[in-house]
């Protein structure tokens, strides 16, 4: 037991050092964390994936919940409004093109088409944890930097929503967009609506909540309740958590829809800060990011443990898919690069590493099959292993291409 705590302490310290190493040498900390997992798992055999099955599912759920909440808090609606045209053009075309090419490739390689489409959607976004630090170190315009940063944050959310929609369709026995669009849209709107309402109410109550001792964890506690309640009602708790975070990150956008408009003695209340909407403070955001950082640390070590190095065919499959993704992204960069320099089009084409969102989504098919008690999603384990392989390969390729591009421009 003592050695376990020593390992956890060393791992957390190492994660901070890896993050500093990323800033200095542009080697993604995610890759280094996965390397730790590979070391303690496939190489040294200290831990095997079978020992972590249940813990991995719980860790995945917690990580997804916090990353969506954190994405919502960090989402600047003003930036979305300013750059939405360029961001939407790159993001949607990239998601659609990558989903299509990966689906076709996987189907030709023998995967069931529904599972192939699910895998394509899971891998169609980009990893904000890799893209944002890299793009901030490159010589691109502020507009492109903002567009790629927004794309990496929002594409993860879109991929989560689409993955959930496809899985719901597979539960119904058919992936028919026309047949499932209505119920899924209703579920999405209801989940988001509940998150927004609770977020508005909580932003008013933050004034009182902060008077309590050690109150910083009250917001995550409420997020857990929202998630559990929405899931119990049969809807999507993750979407509710995202909406909850968006309100707390952008309260001024929602103040006109709140009870403050109907308060009789508005000036008196506002003077005391009671019925004003309050955003999260900097120290609160920092605390929640620390939680995400710790969860990310353990999750990517878990991925490294689960990478199937003993299955050469799975690794080869993942490498083929990675090459297809980069090829598709190049086509997207050419199609959307009007007005951009050749250098900026190259930057867009290589900024397609996969990360936390894809890794978390990869665990969902097995969880669904286990929950339902029968095979809803064919090849669930294969989907997870291929996704982990693609994450590993895509981060390595992105890092190499960025280093080459950086060297040529200096």
LOLUM-542703 format. One line per 3 residues: number of its first residue (from 1); for each residue z, x, y of C-alpha. Coordinates in steps of 0.05 Angstrom, whole numbers, padded with zeros to 5 digits. Each point is the difference from the previous one (the first is absolute). Example, Ala and Ser with C-alpha at 12.3 -4.5 7.8 and 13.67 -1.06 7.14 Angstrom:
2
1) 00156/00246/-00090; -00013/00027/00069
END
This chain:
410
1) 00000/00000/00000; 00016/00057/00047; -00069/00030/-00009
4) -00031/-00066/00019; 00035/-00001/00067; -00019/00072/00012
7) -00073/-00017/-00013; 00003/-00061/00047; 00030/00042/00056
10) -00051/00056/-00009; -00056/-00051/-00003; 00019/-00033/00066
13) 00008/00068/00035; -00067/00022/-00029; -00033/-00064/00025
16) 00020/00017/00071; -00025/00071/-00009; -00065/-00028/-00028
19) -00009/-00044/00061; 00010/00061/00046; -00049/00038/-00044
22) -00051/-00056/00009; 00007/00005/00076; -00010/00075/-00001
25) -00051/00012/-00056; -00032/-00069/-00009; 00017/-00004/-00074
28) 00022/-00073/-00010; 00073/-00008/-00019; -00022/-00056/-00047
31) -00039/00050/-00041; 00060/00047/-00004; 00046/-00057/-00022
34) -00050/-00019/-00054; -00001/00073/-00022; 00076/-00003/-00008
37) -00009/-00061/-00044; -00054/00035/-00041; 00047/00059/-00009
40) 00061/-00040/-00025; -00044/-00049/-00039; -00064/00023/-00035
43) 00015/00074/00004; 00075/00009/-00015; 00009/-00068/-00034
46) 00068/-00011/00032; -00019/-00072/00016; -00051/-00045/-00033
49) -00032/-00063/00030; 00030/-00044/-00055; 00070/00018/00025
52) -00017/-00026/00069; -00039/-00063/-00014; 00052/-00050/00026
55) 00024/00046/00056; -00072/00013/00021; -00013/-00075/00008
58) 00062/-00009/00043; -00017/00062/00041; -00071/-00026/00011
61) 00025/-00068/00025; 00050/00032/00048; -00051/00050/00026
64) -00053/-00054/00011; 00050/-00044/00037; 00022/00055/00047
67) -00069/00029/00013; -00027/-00068/00020; 00060/-00014/00045
70) -00007/00070/00031; -00076/-00011/00009; 00014/-00065/00035
73) 00051/00032/00047; -00047/00058/00016; -00061/-00045/00010
76) -00016/-00001/00074; -00035/-00066/00013; -00024/00027/00067
79) -00038/00057/-00035; -00028/-00050/-00051; -00027/-00043/00057
82) -00029/00061/00037; -00036/00033/-00059; -00008/-00057/-00049
85) -00076/00001/00000; -00009/00072/-00022; 00060/-00004/-00047
88) -00022/-00064/-00034; -00072/00025/-00007; 00021/00064/-00036
91) 00057/-00032/-00040; -00036/-00062/-00026; -00064/00036/-00017
94) 00039/00055/-00035; 00042/-00050/-00040; -00060/-00041/-00020
97) -00044/00059/-00017; 00053/00039/-00039; 00021/-00063/-00038
100) -00072/-00014/-00019; -00018/00071/-00021; 00064/00011/-00039
103) -00007/-00068/-00034; -00072/00016/-00021; 00018/00070/-00023
106) 00061/-00021/-00041; -00038/-00058/-00031; -00056/00047/-00021
109) 00053/00046/-00030; 00027/-00056/-00043; 00057/-00032/00039
112) 00003/-00076/00003; -00032/-00023/00065; 00061/-00037/00025
115) 00044/00061/-00011; -00054/00044/00030; -00001/-00043/00064
118) 00076/00002/00002; -00002/00077/-00005; -00053/00002/00055
121) 00042/-00040/00048; 00062/00042/-00015; -00039/00063/00018
124) -00038/-00026/00060; 00052/00017/00054; 00022/00066/00029
127) 00068/00033/00000; 00034/-00001/00069; 00050/00052/-00022
130) -00057/00049/-00010; -00052/-00022/00051; 00044/-00005/00062
133) 00030/00070/-00003; -00068/00031/-00017; -00039/-00038/00054
136) 00052/00020/00053; -00015/00073/-00014; -00076/-00007/00006
139) -00045/00003/00061; -00023/-00072/00006; 00000/-00050/00057
142) 00063/-00041/00012; -00041/-00063/-00015; -00020/00024/-00070
145) 00070/00026/-00012; 00029/-00069/00015; -00054/-00036/-00041
148) 00012/00043/-00062; 00075/-00006/00007; -00004/-00076/00007
151) -00048/-00003/-00059; 00047/00039/-00045; 00058/-00046/00018
154) -00037/-00066/-00003; -00045/00015/-00060; 00063/00008/-00043
157) 00022/-00070/00021; -00070/-00029/-00014; -00002/00034/-00069
160) 00068/-00029/-00017; -00022/-00070/00020; -00066/00005/-00039
163) 00034/00029/-00061; 00051/-00056/00000; -00056/-00051/00008
166) -00039/00028/-00060; 00062/00003/-00043; 00015/-00073/00017
169) -00071/-00018/-00020; 00007/00038/-00066; 00065/-00038/-00014
172) -00040/-00065/00008; -00051/00028/-00049; -00057/00009/00048
175) -00015/00045/00060; -00039/-00053/00038; 00004/00011/00076
178) -00020/-00072/00015; 00051/-00028/-00049; 00060/00042/00020
181) -00013/00010/00074; 00035/-00064/00022; 00066/00009/-00039
184) 00003/00074/00017; -00013/-00012/00074; 00054/-00053/00001
187) 00048/00046/-00035; -00016/00057/00047; 00008/-00042/00063
190) 00065/-00030/-00025; 00028/00068/-00019; -00020/00031/00067
193) 00025/-00061/00037; 00069/00005/-00031; 00003/00074/00016
196) -00021/-00013/00072; 00052/-00056/00010; 00057/00041/-00029
199) -00023/00060/00041; 00002/-00041/00064; 00069/-00027/-00015
202) 00027/00069/-00020; -00028/00033/00063; 00044/-00048/00040
205) 00060/00013/-00043; -00006/00076/00003; 00040/-00002/00065
208) 00060/-00027/-00039; -00013/00038/-00065; 00004/00067/00035
211) 00072/-00015/00020; 00021/00004/-00073; 00021/00065/-00030
214) -00052/00038/-00041; -00051/-00055/00014; -00063/00041/-00008
217) -00011/-00023/-00072; 00004/-00074/00018; -00075/-00002/00015
220) -00020/00027/-00069; 00052/-00047/-00031; -00034/-00059/00034
223) -00068/00027/-00023; 00025/00000/-00072; 00022/-00073/00008
226) -00068/-00020/00030; -00036/00036/-00056; 00043/-00031/-00055
229) -00003/-00070/00030; -00076/00000/00008; -00009/00029/-00070
232) 00046/-00053/-00028; -00042/-00054/00034; -00061/00029/-00037
235) -00033/00033/00059; -00009/00073/00022; 00063/00033/00026
238) -00036/00064/00019; -00043/-00037/00051; 00063/-00032/00029
241) 00032/00069/00007; -00063/00025/00036; 00001/-00058/00049
244) 00075/00010/00011; -00013/00073/00018; -00058/-00018/00047
247) 00045/-00046/00041; 00056/00051/00006; -00050/00053/00021
250) -00036/-00044/00051; 00049/-00052/00025; -00034/-00009/00068
253) -00061/-00029/-00035; 00041/-00055/-00031; 00049/-00017/00056
256) -00044/-00056/00027; 00007/-00038/-00066; 00076/00005/-00004
259) 00058/-00044/00020; 00007/00038/00066; -00054/-00045/00030
262) 00044/-00061/-00011; 00067/00027/00022; 00027/-00037/00060
265) 00040/00057/00030; -00051/00055/-00013; 00020/00049/00054
268) 00074/-00003/-00019; -00015/00013/-00073; -00050/00055/00013
271) 00049/00035/00047; 00047/00007/-00059; -00055/00018/-00049
274) 00020/-00056/-00047; -00065/-00038/-00008; -00049/00056/00014
277) -00042/00028/-00056; 00022/00071/-00017; -00042/00054/-00032
280) 00028/00050/-00048; 00030/00061/00034; -00025/00070/-00011
283) 00061/00019/-00042; -00011/-00062/-00044; -00073/00017/-00011
286) 00019/00071/-00017; 00051/-00025/-00051; -00051/-00044/-00034
289) -00050/00057/-00002; 00052/00043/-00034; 00005/-00054/-00054
292) -00076/-00001/-00008; 00000/00076/-00003; 00052/00001/-00057
295) -00036/-00055/-00038; -00067/00036/00009; 00031/00065/-00025
298) 00024/-00030/-00066; -00061/-00043/-00009; -00051/00057/00004
301) 00042/00043/-00046; -00002/-00060/-00048; -00076/-00001/00007
304) -00004/00074/-00017; 00041/-00014/-00063; -00047/-00056/-00020
307) -00067/00037/00012; -00033/00002/-00068; -00017/00073/-00007
310) -00001/-00008/-00075; -00056/-00052/00007; -00060/00041/00022
313) -00047/-00060/-00001; 00045/-00038/00049; 00002/00060/00047
316) -00075/00007/-00004; -00008/-00075/00013; 00044/00008/00062
319) -00040/00060/00025; -00065/-00039/-00008; 00029/-00059/00040
322) 00025/00048/00053; -00070/00030/00009; -00030/-00070/00004
325) 00051/-00019/00054; -00015/00061/00043; -00075/-00012/-00008
328) 00009/-00072/00022; 00043/00020/00059; -00055/00048/00023
331) -00049/-00058/00000; 00050/-00042/00040; 00008/00056/00051
334) -00075/00004/00009; -00007/-00076/00007; 00057/-00007/00051
337) -00009/00067/00037; -00045/-00022/00056; 00023/00035/00063
340) 00042/00051/-00038; -00014/00074/-00006; -00019/00031/-00066
343) 00069/00031/-00004; 00035/-00067/00009; -00044/-00033/-00053
346) 00021/00056/-00048; 00073/-00013/00017; -00008/-00075/-00014
349) -00034/00016/-00067; 00056/00044/-00026; 00058/-00042/00023
352) 00006/-00042/-00062; 00059/00028/-00040; 00040/-00050/-00041
355) 00075/-00004/00004; 00062/-00043/-00003; -00032/-00069/00004
358) -00049/00015/-00057; 00055/00031/-00042; 00045/-00061/00008
361) -00056/-00049/-00013; -00017/00038/-00064; 00067/-00020/-00030
364) -00012/-00074/00011; -00047/-00015/-00059; 00051/00024/-00052
367) 00055/-00038/00036; -00041/-00064/-00001; -00016/00007/-00074
370) 00073/00013/-00016; 00023/-00059/00042; -00051/-00049/-00028
373) 00012/00023/-00072; -00074/00008/-00016; -00060/00040/00024
376) -00022/-00029/00066; -00032/00064/00024; -00039/00040/-00052
379) 00010/00076/00002; 00062/-00003/00044; 00027/00067/-00022
382) -00069/00032/00007; -00006/-00028/00071; 00067/00032/00019
385) -00017/00068/-00030; -00069/00002/00031; 00029/-00019/00068
388) 00051/00057/-00004; -00056/00048/-00019; -00043/-00024/00059
391) 00059/00009/00048; 00011/00070/-00025; -00074/00019/00003
394) -00015/-00034/00067; 00058/00035/00036; -00022/00068/-00027
397) -00072/-00012/00020; 00019/-00025/00069; 00045/00060/00012
400) -00055/00049/-00022; -00053/-00034/00043; 00046/-00002/00061
403) 00015/00074/-00008; -00074/00017/-00005; -00018/-00043/00060
406) 00058/00029/00040; -00023/00071/-00016; -00072/-00014/00021
409) 00021/-00029/00067; 00047/00057/00019
END
